[in-house]
């Protein structure tokens, strides 16, 4: 039986180019399209009816590509996407592993990607011309290499600024920052850290690095569905903080799961929150309400980001012009974990 791989080899193009030509969706250069069609005639290739999608047909199926399924933030984002997509007559599926060949052959109308790192990874593996429209959630990391993937951005740089200014209004001047690490998977500095450095380095001066704490994060645990590696990393960072004797009156964590891990370790050590130390997070996940004291955080507006991701993707599927960046503005969610510093 002749396969798309055979057609691609005869035509001298990628399998994804064959898929786009046969599906009638996505851009294919005219010379490559002619080569594919000629190879199809010469080889007598017949598409599998179960996998073929006509130019006008839609599956009403969308995909959320999320490799970090242990992250409560992404699972909440997926839940909101699923509910909103259902209201619009679409079914949303979750893919936790990426395979370029399967990606190019899957029957989906469009794909939403969990973050900028994975959007860049997809573009590097399948090129700029994907077989279906793609939209990525984003969190302020300046990816400059993607040219055809729009972003729905909840800017964590802004979120960190909001958090720090709130703590300062409460009288805190010695504010620590704790995170799994200071850089993203692509080696770029996290926007959270960039904002913290820009605001706090002038205030703390030469002692600045004494207020930075990292808990590390196991790469093997990142893709596990069991446990929350951010929570465990937060516990390790809190332990390092306790052992350091740091005189910070407040600490802001990388995200809510991380900060909840810190609260857990501080409680085990008998550290009173917020009487002895104020703690903040960044995310706004719903699970923060199940912990005492209620975590003060900066919300990244998960539901709004989810809905906008779906809206932008459906606009792309419909052939409408969309902006490369759609912004979601973070806002403060007060809780019980921050005290006035006297």
N, C-alpha and C positions, 0 to 999 in steps of 0.2 A: 504494500500500500504506500502510495506517495504521500509524504508528510510536508508540512510547511517548512521544516528544516531542509528537505530536499529542494524545494522551490527556492529558498533563500540561497542555498549553495549554488544552484544553477544560475540564479540571477545576479549573484555577487552582492547581495544586500543582507541586512539583518533580518532575523525572524520577525521582529516587531514591525519592520517595514512591510513585510508580507502580510502581517495581520492587519495593519492599517489599510493596505490596498484592498484586501479582500472584504474588510468590514465597511469600507467606504467612509471611515472616520479618522480624523487626524491627518496632519500634513505629510505628504510624501512627494519628494521632488519628481518632476514629470519624467525625467530619464529613468529613474529607479522604478517608477510605476510601470512604465512601458516594459522594462526588463522583467519585472515580476509577472505581468500578464503574458508576456511571451513564454516565460518559463512554465507558467501554468498550462498553456496550450501544448507546449512541447512534451511535458511530462504527463499530461492528462490528469492533472490534480483536480480532485473534487473535495471541497470543504466538508467537514463533518457537520451535518445539519444541526446537531445539538450545540455546536460551538459557534455556528455562523450567526452573525448579526447584520441585518441589512442596514443600508444607509439611514433609513427612516425609523427603524425599529428601536424601541427602548425597552430595557428590562425593568425599569423602576426600582433598580437595586443600586445602593451606594455602599461603599466600603470605607471603614476607618482602619487605616494601617497603624497599629500601635504595638511596638515590640516591648514596651515597658509596661506590661500588664500588672505589675506589682504596685504601680503608682496609683494611689487613690484619686489623685487629681484627674488623670486620664480616664479612669473608669467612670468618674462622675461626668466628665466631658462627653464620653461616649453615651452615657445614659440620656443626657439632654439632647444630643444629636438624634438618638434613636426615637425619642418621643416626638421631637419636632418633625423629623423626616416622615414619621408615620402620619402626622396631621396633614402632610402634603401629599400623601399617597405613595411614599417610598419606603422601602425596607432597607435598614442599615445593618451591614454585617461587620464583624470584627475580624481582621487578619492580624495575627501576632508574629508571623514570619514573612520575610520578603524573599521572593525568588523571581528574578527578572523575567525568565521565560514564562512562568505561570502568570505573572502579573500582566504580561502582554496578551495572554490568551484568555484571561478570565472574563466572564460575562457580567460586566458592571457598567453602569452609565458614568460613574465618576468615583474619584478617590479623595479622601481627606487624610492627611498625614499628621502624625502627632506633634512634630516639631521641625525646626529648620535643619537640624543635623540629618534627619532621615530624608527630608526633601532633597537635600544636597546629595545624599547617598543614592537616591533613586535616579536623579538626573545624571549622575556620573555613570550609572550602570546601564541606563536605557537611552541616554541622550536627551536632547531638549524636546523631542517630539514624541510624547507619550501617546499610547493608543486611545486613552480616554483623558478627559480633563482632570487635573489635580489641583487641589488647594491645600495649603499647609497652615496649621495653627502655628503661632510664633510668639516668642517671649522676649523680644528685644535684642537677640543676638544678631549682629550685622553680617548676615551671609550675603556676600556680594557676587557669588558665582552663579546663582540661579537666575535664569532670564525669563522663564516661561511659567513659573509656578507662583501664583498670587498668595499673599499671606494675610491671615487675620491675626493681628498682633495685639496681645495684651502685654504692654511694655513693662518689664520688671525693673527697668531703670527708674521709671516713674514711680513704681510701687515702692522701691527702696527709698526714694526721696520722700514720699508721703509718710512712710514709717519713721524715718529719722526725724523729720520735722515734727511729727506728733510726739515722739519721745523728748525732743528738745523743749517743746511747749510744756511738757510735764516736769521740766527742770533737769533732765538728764544731759550730761555732757561727756561722761565716760561711757561710751556705748560700744559694745563688742559685736563682732559679726562672726557667725559660725556657719559652716557649710561643708558638704562632702569634699569639695575642692574649689579652687578659684577659677578654673577654666572648664569649658564645655568639651564635649567629645571630639570636636574638630580642632581643639587647641586654642580657641578664642576665649578671651576673658569674659566671664559671665557678666551680663549687664548689671546684676545686683551688686557684684563686687566693684564694678567700675563706678557706680553711683556712690557706694559706701566710701570708696577711696577718695573720690572728688570732694565729698563733704567732710569726712572725718580726719583725713590726713592733716589739713591745715589746723584743726583743733587739737589733735593729739601730738603733733610734731614728731620728734624722734622716737617717741614711745609707741607710735602707730602700730607696728607689727605685733606688739604685745596683746593687742585686742583682736587678733585674728585667730580663729580656731577651726580646724578641719577634723572631720570624723572619718574621712575616707568612705569609699563605697565599692563593694565587691562587684566587678564587672560580670561575674558569673551569676550573681544574685539579681542583676538588673533586669534580666529577662524571665525571672521566675514568677510563677503565679502564687507562690507560697511566701507569706510574710511581706514585710515592707522594709526594704533596705534603707530607705531614708530614715525611718524611725530608729533603726539600729545605729545608723551613722550619727544621728542626733544624740543618742545615749553616749556614744564614744566621745563626741565633741564636748558634751557636758562634763564627762569625767576628766578630760584634759583641762577644761576650764577650772574645775574644782582643785585639781592638783597644782595649777599654775599660781594660785593665790591672786588672780587678777582682781583689780579694784573697780572693775566696771559695775555700774549700778543698773545697767540694762544690757540685754543681748538680743539681737534680732537674727532669726534663723533663716536658712536658705528657702525653706518652704514650710507649710504647716505640719506635714508629717515629721520633718526634721525637728521642728520646734516642740512638737508633742513628745518626741523621744527625749529631748532635753528636759522637759517638765517631768517626765517619768524618772529620769536619773536624779534630778535635783530632789524630788520627793523621797526617793530611796536614801539619799544622803542627808535628809532632814533639813534641806534648805527651804525656807518659807518663801513661796511665790504668791503675791508680789511684794510682801513686806520687806524681804531681804534682797530680792533681785527681781527686776521686771523682765518679762520675756515676750517677744513678739514673733509672728510668723508672716509669711507671704503666700497667699493662695486663696483662702476663703472656702476650703472644703467643708462639707456639712458635718463630718465626723468630729470637728473641733467642739461641737456642742455637747458631746458625750464625755468630756473630760473636765475635771474641776482642778484649778480655776479655768473658766472659759477663756480660751486663747484669744487675745487681741491680735488682729491680723490685718493685712491689706488685701482686699478681695481683687482677684483678677477677673471677676465677673464671668464665671464659668458658663452659666446658662446663656448669657449674651454672646459669648465667643462661639459656643456650640451652634446657636441659631445663625449667626453670621457666616460661619464656615459652610453650613448647609445652603444658605441663600446665595453666597458667592459661587459655590459649586454648581448649583442649579442654573444660575445665570450663564455660567460658562458652557454648561451642557446645551442650553438654549441658543448658544451662539452670540450672546450679548457681550458687549465690551465691559470689562471690569477693571478697576484700579489694581495695581500691583500690591498695594498695602491698604487694608481696612483696619482701622484702629479701634480698640476697646479700652476705655479709660478706667484704670484701677481706682478703688476708693477704700477708705478706712472702714473696718468693722471693729468697733470697740467691744472688748470683753472684760475679763476680770484679772488679767495677768500682768497689767501695768499699773504701777503706783506713782504718785507724785514724789519726786526726789526732793528732799528737804535739806 
